[in-house]
Every structure is written in structure tokens, then in C-alpha cells.
Amino acid sequence: MPPADAPTDPGPGPAPQAGPGNEDTLDLRLTAELLVLLGEEALAHGYGPEPSGLLDRPAEWKPVTTPLGVFQLVPVRLERDLAVISRWMNDPAVAAFWELAGAETVTAAHLMPQLEGDGRSIPCLGVLSGVPMSYWEIYRADLDPLARHCRVRPHDTGIHLLIGDVEQRGHGIGTTLLRAVSDLVLDNRPRCTRVVAEPDLRNTPSVSAFLSAGFRYSAEVELPEKRAALMVRDRAHRAQL
């Protein structure tokens, strides 16, 4: 489970409080049986050995037009992208939540398990009008350690985000991109009914950006490395929010 999201945009204020038991979801644990049912299922339906099959191949998702320009998720290639991602991770505002400041080897150690894994988490660059400007992790929340700490549904898809350069933060950019990427997930993952995120509760700008992008505050979640706000965007309500 990667670290918290970096600040994005200011928004409508702190997240509202939610009481326990208000979520109509299944409490799924990362058991061996669950991995068989939800993980290997993808391979059994024709995805072959390609790891990104667990997430319906983000590398093949087409660019989308946003109010900011054409945006595309491009899966990370270590030899091409390590330097820029490491530079972003060393920005103090990013490092405060991702905790990956340091040499490029620190960032590489974070990326490699995803790049060499079974495809349940795909690190991507966000490319806006041809310029790499953000870092994303698209992951199977039902196959993530997150499922040990909160209620999830099969094929729930999680996202982490950081905006790379300080001049591109604010002004609604994070909100616009969160909406675009959650739409990409819902458009390309027909079995996914919810896009989820778990920003640090202290990161009010990030929580606010999710709220403005059509996510709802679902619950407070105590994770090993942070207290998080579980944010949810429902397929059933995407047209209204």
C-alpha cells in the first residue's frame, strides 16, 4: 500500500465525519483464497502472462480531452522516468506524505516491486499536453493490504496521485485530473463499480480535491503508516457528481 497522496488543490474544506457501519460493502481479507478468486481470475480469462491484465491494461487506455488539455496515463519505464519521479519525490511538499525523499535508489526501491509484480499496482506518469507532470498509481484495492483495514468490493480500483511541479499545483488541476483518471478507470474497467483513494487526513487540500472531483467521504481508516480518509467515487452516481 503506497504512501499518502501529495497535496493537490484547495477545495470545499475538511472532510465530514462518518459513523461506523455506514458502508454497504464486503469486508474482504487478503487470503490465499481471495487472491485465487480475484487475481488469477484475470489470467484465466485470456489476459495471458501480461501483468497489467489484473487492471485491464492501463497501457492501452486512450488519451482523454480535459479542460486543461489532452491527458494520458503512461506506465512508468524505470530507465526513462526514474530521474523525474525521484526529483518530484524530493519536493518537501511531496516528501511530507510519500516519505520517499533521497537518492534515486529510494524511488527505484518503491517502483520495482510494482514493475516486477503481478500487475495489481501499475505506476504511471500523467502526461498533459505532451508534458509529464504527475505520478499515479492505479491499483486493485481488493488485492491490496488496504483490504485488511477497511471494507472493499471485488474489483474496487484505487488511485494515488502527486502533482510533480509546484507551479502546476492548485488552480483546480488536481480536481480535473482526478475526475479524468477516475473516469478512465470506470470506462476501461467494466467490472469496477467504485474508484477509491485513501489520502492522509492531514492532507486537507488532497481530500478537498477528491471531494470536488466527485468522490464522497466514506470513512476514517487507521492504516499502519497514517490515518486516512477513505474516498469513494461510485459508478452508479458518476453522472450526478
Beta strands, then each sheet from edge to edge (+ up, - down):
strand 1: 64-66
strand 2: 69-75
strand 3: 121-128
strand 4: 131-140
strand 5: 157-163
strand 6: 194-197
strand 7: 216-223
strand 8: 226-234
sheet 1: 1+ 2- 3+ 4- 5+ 6+ 8- 7+
end
